Amino acid sequence: MVHVIPFRAYRYDKAKVGDLSKVVAPPYDVIKDKMVDTLQSLSPYNMAWISKSKPTESDTDSDNQHTRARDIWRKWLKEGVVKQDSKECFYVYGHDFQVEGKKMFRFGFIGLLELEEFAKEPPISAPFTGVLQHEETLPKDIMDRLNLCRQTMTQFGLIFVIYPDPKREVDSILERYIKNQPVVDVTDLEGVRHRIWLVDNQADTKRISELMSNKYVIIADGHHRYKTALALSKENPSLASAKYRMLTFVNMANPGLVILPTHRLVQNLESFSRQKLLDGIKQNFDVRELKTKNEMLALMKKEAKRHAFGMFMNDGRFYVLLLKDISAMDKAVVGKSPAWKHLDVSILHSLILDKVLGIGKEKLAQGTMKGEGYVLYIKDVGDAVDEAIRSVKERAQVLFLINAPRVEEVEDVSRNFEVMPQKSTFFAPKCGDGYTMNRLT
């Protein structure tokens, strides 16, 4: 049984901080390099002061980026920079954004989920309910978040989950509140509009909890944060509030639910050879040579059902790789379901990254939030693809482009109690930090 409850969130006091757009921030895992300084320069109350507090060379166990984040949080609480809502609520969270020039609106609700271990097998005699994961995770990222949570005992960032509700019963409740004036209405640095509405009617919050009780949820974004919450709960068995985690719940049938692709940029391989790579790829793929990026992307989209991949190696050409026969996955992979084997990302990792380039799980695990390792993950937003192509021309070795998975594919793999390779999906846009906060007291 999935137990979802309303809560009294801590939120920024506009009278103290002024423009809310200057204090909210993207999630920690997309704040990199100069963006940290950019966000922190907007306001002394920007969430990046906590989520991305900077380490220094003189850090110790008692004085480090996480203890400094704790001190900042305590100061905000003392000065009334953030205040707790007076009533238990669910919070409708809506995003206005664009994909390929098309205006989109995605909405769900923020609430607390009672933590439970990831489901590993279906119940013997009942419809399945529980928490499913869909991606592998990197342990280093989990430890970083756990250290921050230990110091602050507060949940600042949101975990994004999807759930099945084809009749849109929960959405129909949320839509009534969207007609009201939002309590938060900001546009972020990437042009995405974020709005929050309070669901504070007790009958409605009770009904949402009831409707969610017979469902399952799939973590779409935030596997590290969920595992962090599980670990913190086990460290604090007597703290009731630590048994819950703040999440954003979005219906799989929501018309604004979008998955964008995450591409793979390969670097740091010793004795890399473009010809050896092509020869290896041709064992299982038909290779088409094209002159421009746009031609490559168009053919990838047209031939998506054939498991099509783009490739750029700085040899003056763009390539599209078309899988010859899906049976190659049966030979390369043992112990996985047909649903997993038919994923484009599984095919790319198994037949090219691992088999041809020798980048298996151990080498993939060397990737970190700092962008080191053999594979960088490129989210398909803005000019990210063009920047990745420039990177191949300057220092990296090869870029692989992939079509986005469908929501149905994510659900099928998760319902088989399997996980996709890490960074397989990008549910756009990301949920920001600082819109609601959950203090564990």
VENFENVEN-V905861 format. One record per pair of residues at least 24 apart in sequence whose C-alpha atoms are under 6 Angstrom apart, sorted by the first residue. I is the first residue (numbers start at 0). J is the second residue. If there is no record, write none. Layout:
i=<I,I>
j=<J,J>
//
This chain:
i=<0,0,1,1,2,2,2,3,3,3,4,4,4,5,5,5,5,6,6,7,7,7,8,8,8,8,8,9,9,9,9,10,10,10,11,11,12,12,15,20,22,23,23,24,24,25,25,26,26,46,65,69,69,88,88,89,90,90,90,91,91,92,92,93,93,94,94,95,95,96,103,104,105,105,107,107,108,108,109,109,110,110,111,111,111,112,112,113,113,114,114,119,128,128,129,130,130,130,131,132,132,133,133,133,134,134,134,134,135,135,135,136,141,141,145,152,153,153,153,154,154,155,156,157,158,158,158,159,159,159,159,160,160,160,160,161,161,161,161,161,161,162,162,162,163,163,164,165,240,257,257,258,258,259,259,260,260,260,261,261,261,262,262,262,262,262,263,263,263,263,264,264,264,265,265,265,265,266,266,266,267,279,283,284,284,284,284,285,285,286,286,287,287,288,288,289,289,289,290,290,306,308,308,309,309,310,310,311,311,312,313,338,339>
j=<128,212,129,212,112,113,212,111,112,208,110,111,208,87,88,89,110,87,88,84,86,87,83,84,435,436,437,82,83,435,436,81,82,435,80,81,80,81,80,185,46,432,433,431,432,431,432,431,432,433,147,150,151,198,199,198,196,197,198,195,196,194,195,193,194,192,193,191,192,191,255,255,255,256,248,249,247,248,246,247,245,246,243,244,245,243,244,242,243,242,243,416,214,215,215,215,216,217,217,217,218,413,418,419,418,419,420,421,418,420,421,421,223,227,227,439,437,438,439,436,437,436,432,246,221,246,247,219,220,246,247,217,218,219,248,216,217,248,249,250,251,216,250,251,250,251,250,252,439,426,427,425,426,403,425,379,402,403,377,378,379,376,377,399,400,401,375,376,398,399,374,375,398,373,374,396,397,373,395,396,373,355,323,320,321,322,323,320,321,319,320,318,319,317,318,316,317,318,316,317,343,400,401,399,400,398,399,397,398,397,392,412,412>
//
